[in-house]
């Protein structure tokens, strides 16, 4: 008898793009897969349908806390579980994990939650973050108490959940190395590098916590000394209070300090022509998907010595770890590659090897599907 699995996300785009290979694997193993998220577009629906997945539009506010709306979301998920005779719920990101777990508990349906990073809430970056953390801790603690398994993307996040008593030591947990990367979709390439014409790139949501301002300040500093160097930014400007202003990006683009591309759907085509990937985030990442893609293509990485990011670096072999929210170490790390362009391909090969050994999506998906099978068999 086929088992029905419900995957819940906070962003519809993330389902085909970040979990497409995972859902394909589940379908191939004989599971009937339903995927729910807010604001499903016709493109999202087509992409999921082509994977053999049933798409469901979910009424869920991705940000903000509105008790009435959130309670309605829990009830909607509960109704979905009953309507589609769901055998296992698999939510990821904060709100789907909390509300999906609560709804599943109400139906006595097994749940495996995936914690993909703790974000702004657990960054300790402000009084607002600390207040949100207190609320989120209580929500997580209540929601996760009956989960069959809680999966993290790095050991630091797992230990933090134990330390803050969100989970008890008796609860079953596991670690998986991010969402994985499709090595064929992001093929390795060697690249010719002209001395000083080194191209740095960041791909991220354009919020300050991702280190966008640090990247721009680095570009301004180094373009004076190395005018042929290039600093590329790929990402969209959102409505977060910490979003970088579009006027700032356009001004720096027009001055030649950066090259601002905006949001792009064909990121692999852009990355293959870039030299060094930079993500100076001080956001609580799981394991950033953008770094995994850059590893697979064969790029050296400059990122911060923080949970989720440090797992992607073999120090001085495939890149550099810098302190979070620190400009000078970022400038010096970028300057190293401008002055030593011969290191780019050498370190890029080590990045690709790391992707093959540790972050291959096939390894990740086998880990996840084995966990699902174990929970359902029990």
N, C-alpha and C positions, 0 to 999 in steps of 0.2 A: 504493500500500500504506500502510495506517495505521501511524503510529508510536506506540509505547507509552511514556508518560512516567510515572515514579514520583516523586511529591512526598513528602518525609519531613519531619515536624514533631515537636517534643518535647511538644506539647500538642494533643490532639485538637480542643479547642474552637477553636483558632486556624485550623484548616483552613477550615471554612465561614465563620467570621467575618472573618478577615483575608485569606484567599486564595480565597474563594468566587467573586468576580468573575473572578479570574485563571484558575481552573480552568474556569469557564463559557466563557471566551474560548478556552481550549485545546480544549475539547470541540467548540465551534462551528467551530473551524478543522480539525476532523477527527482530532484526536489521541485516543487511548484513554488515559484518565487514571486512575492508581491513586494513592490517598492513604493513607499509613501513619503511624500515631502510637500511642503507648501509651494505655491506659485509654480506649478508644473506648466511648462510651455508646450506647444504642439511639437516643437523639436525634441524636448525631453521625452515626451510620450512616444514619439516615433523611435527614438534611440533605444528606449527601454523595451518597447514592443519587439524591435528587431533582435534583441538579446533573448527573447522568449520570456520576458518578465512582464507581469501585470502592473501598470502604473496606477497610483492612487493619489489624488490631490488631497492634501491634509490642511486643515485650517489651524495653522500654528504660527504664532508670532515668534520670529527668530530672535528678536531682541526685546528687552523690556519685561517687566513683571506685571501682568494684569490678572489677578486671581480669577475673575469671572471668565475671561477668554481662555486662560490656561486650564481651568476646570472643564470647559467645553472641549478642549483639545483632548484631555484625558478620556472623556466620555466617547468622543469620536473614535479614538484608537481602540477603546474597549469594544465598541460596536463593530469595528473592522475585524478584530480578532474573532469575535463570535460569528460574524457574517461569513467570513472566509475559512472558518474552521482552522485557524492558525495553530500549528504545533509548536512553533518556536519564534520568539521575537528577538530581533537583532538590531538594536538601536545604536547610533553613534552620534557624537557631539552632545553638548550639555542638555538642551531641552528635550530632544528625542530620548536620551538616556533616562532622564528623570520621569517624564510623562509617559513614555513607552513602558518603562518598568512598572510604574504604578498601575497602569491599565492592565498590563499582563498579570500582575499580582492579583488584581480583582477577578481575573478570569482563571486563576491557577494555571497559567500558561508559562512554561519555562522561558527564561530570558538569559541571553548572553549579551552583556553590555560592553561596548568598546569605547574606552576613554582615549580620545585622539589628541589630547593636549588640554591644558588647563587655562590657557589664554590670559586675558587681561585680569580676570577675576582673582586668580591666584598669583598675580605678578607682584603684589604688595607695592605697586607703583604709586598709589594714592589712597586717600581716605575713602574715596568712592569704591576703589577696588577691595579694600579691607571690609567695607560694609557688605558689598556683594558676596564676598567670600563667606561671611557669617551666614547669610541667607542660603547660599549655594551648598554649604556644608550640610546644613540641616535637611535640605531637599535631597541631596545625594544619599545621606545616611538613611533617610526614610525609604527612598526609592530602591536602593540597592540591597536592602537587608535580606530579600528573598531570591536574589539573582542566583542562578546556578553557577555562573562564572562571570568575573569581571576581568576584561583584558586591557592591559595598558600598552603603550608604545615605548615606554622607557622605564627603567627601574626607579628613577627619582620620583616619578609620579606615583608609582605603586607604594613606595615607602612613605610618601607624604600622606596618602590616604590612610595608611595604618597609624602614622604619627598623630594625625588629627582625629583619629577614631571615627572616620567616615566608614571604614570597614573594620571588622574584627579579624583577628589573626586566624579565626576558624573558617572564614569565608574563602572560597576557592578563587584564586587569581592566576593570571598568566601574563607573559610578555610576548609581543609580536613586533617585529622590526618595521613599524610604519605600515603604510598601505601598499608598499611594494612598488616596483616600477617594471613596466613591460620593456624588456631589453631590446625587443625587435622594433617597437614603436619609437624608441630613443636609441638608435644605433650609434655605435662608437665611430668617431672620426678623428683622424689626426689633422692638424691644421697648420698652415704656414703662418708664421708670426713675423711681421716686420719689426725691427727694433724700434721701440717707443710707441708704435701704433698698436698698443694693446687695448683690447675691447673688454671692458668690464660690464656685467649685466646683473640686474636684480629683477626677479619676478615675484611679485607679492601684492597683497592688498595694500593700498597706499595709505597706511596709518603710521603714526610716529613710532608705535611700539615695534613695528617691523624694521625700524632703523632707516627709514627712507630719508629722513633729514640728515642723518649721519652720512649716508651715501652721497647726497647732494653736496654736503659740506666738503666731503673728500674730493668730489669732482672739481669743485671750485678751487680747492687748494692745489691739486695736482695739474690741472690744465694750465696754470701759470708757468709751471716748470717743464711740463711735458705736453705741449699743445697738440701733439698728434694722438694722444691717448683719448679713448672714447668711453663714456659712461652712459649705458643704456638702461632705461626704466620701462618695464612692461607691467601693466596693472591698471585697474580702474579706480577712479576716485569715488568713494562711497559717501554715505551721509553720517558716518561716525563722527562724534565730537573731536576725535583725534586725527581725522583724515587730513592729509596734506591738501592745501588749497590748489585748485586747478590753475589759478593765476600765477602761483609760485612756479609750478611746473612749466607753464607756457613761457614765462619770463626767462627761466634758465635755459629752456630749449632754444628760444629765439637768440639768446646770447651765445649759444654754442657750448655752454658748460655741460649740458646733458643732452641726450637724445631721448625724447619722451614718445613712446609708441602707443600709450593707452592700453586698453584691454585687448588681447589678441587670442583668437581661438587656435591658431596654428603655431603655438609656442615652439615645438620641435624645429620648425623651419627657421626660426630666429636664433635658437640656441646653437645650431650647428655652425653658425658664422661668428659666434662669440668666443672669447678666450678664457675668461675667469669669471666664475659665478660668485656673487657676494650676497650674503644675507645677514646683516648686523642686527638681528632681532633681539629685543629684550622682552619678548612675549613668551608665555609658557607654551612652547610647541610640544606636539607629540613627537613625530619625526617629520620635518617639513617635506611635503611631496616635491616641491620645487627643487630642493637639494638632491633628492633621489634622481630626478630627471637629468640634472646636470652631471651627477656621478655617472649615469649610464652613458651619456654622450661622450664623456671623457674630459671633463673640465676640472681644473683645480678649484677648490672651494675656500672661501674666506667666510667664516661665520663665528658666532659667539660661543663661549664656553658655558653653555646653559643646557638644561635638560632637553633632550630631543635633538639638539644640534650637535652636541659633542660626540654623539654616537656615529656621526657621519664622517668624522675626521680621524685619520692616523697622522698625528702631528708631524709636520715637516715632510711627510711622504705624499699626501694628496691635497694638502692645504694647511691653513692656519686657523687656530682658535684664538679669538681676541676677547678681552673683558667686555661685558655688556655695557652699552651706552658710553663707549669710549672712542673719541675721535682719533687721537694720535696713533694708537695701535692699528686702526683701520687704514689710515693714510700710509703708514710704514709698510703694512702688508701688501697694499696695492702697489706701492712704489717698488717693492721687491720684484714683482713680476714685470714691471716696466724695465727695470735694470737687468733682469735675468730672464729674458723671453724664452731662452732655451729650456727653462724649467717647466714651461707650460705643458708641452706634450708629455714630458717625463712624469710629471705629477698627475696629468690627466689619465695616463695609462693605469696608474695606481687607483684612481677614482673608479674607473671602469671595473677593475678587478674586485674592488670592494662591493660594487653594485652586484656583480655576478655571484660573489660568495655569500652576501648577507641580505641583499635587498631585492633579489629577483622576485617578481610578483608570483611566480609559480611556487616558490618556497613559502611565501607568506600565505597564499591561498590554501595550500595543503594544510598548513598549521591551523587556519581558521576552520576549514571544513572538517578536519579531524576532531576539533573541539565540538563542533555542532553534532557530529555523528555520536560522539561519546555521551553528550548530554541527552540526546534523543533516545539512544539505546538504553540509558539508565532510567 
